[in-house]
Every structure is written in C-alpha cells, then in structure tokens.
Amino acid sequence: MADTKKAAVPADAFSTVDHDEYAAAEAQAKESVGNFTLKLKKPFTYEGQTFDELNFDFEGLTGDDALAIEDELQAIGKPTISPTFSGQFLVRMAARACTNTIVDASGHPRRIGDDALRALPIFEFNRVRGKARSFLLASEL
C-alpha cells in the first residue's frame, strides 16, 4: 500500500517573499510586455541594412491599428477570428510596433514592415510573435 502522507508545509514557508521586490518584478514584467528590445542572436540583414536589435512599442498602438490589420488580412482572404492566436495578425501588429527604420533607395527612412519580420530566423520570429501575443493577453486582463 502506497504511503499517502503529504509532507507538512511550514507555516512560514511563504513569509520569505519580499513584497517590494515582488511588486517591482511584476511592474517590470508589465512594462517589458508593452515595450521591449529584441537582442538578435546574430546580426540580421534586410534590404542591405543590418540590425543587431529590434525595438518594439506595443503600447503605442491604437484601436485603429488593430482594425487596419484586420482589414489587411480580410483583403488577402485571411479573416481574423482570434487576433491573439493568429500568426498573421501578430506579425503585422509587431511590424506596426517596431520602431526601427530602413532607409530606402531615395534616402527616405521608412518603418520595417511585416515582410522584414517574416524574414527573421524562425527562433527570432517566434520571440517577436510571443511578445506580441503576451501583450495582447495582458491587455485582456
């Protein structure tokens, strides 16, 4: 017969939590979901320009951005049922949040598009997509 006794948890087992430290970590986690810098494992070259990191400001996005992304997807025949779980929606959202620019042939800077993010190595792409998803999930709480 198996021993079904459970080890007793000491009454003070959780008293070692530093509540100020916990609150600071929680605040940092919330902040890092809305704005973050992706440090790339290897430099990434796109349209002749090389990036060591990509910066994202998800908190700067608006409802108009979300609706525009839905319109883009509908225009190409990919309606969005749940943006949080749509890779197509998330990559477009991340592109709108990305603050890095590319200088075009005429010398004008333009923001990176979803085409650049889709060209990332899959490990980096998944990190970007995961951050976008985390931001959406956090915004629904």
Summary of the structure (lengths in Angstrom):
residues: 141
radius of gyration: 20.6
end to end distance: 45.4
largest distance: 79.4
contacts: 331
relative contact order: 0.14
helix: 49%
strand: 20%
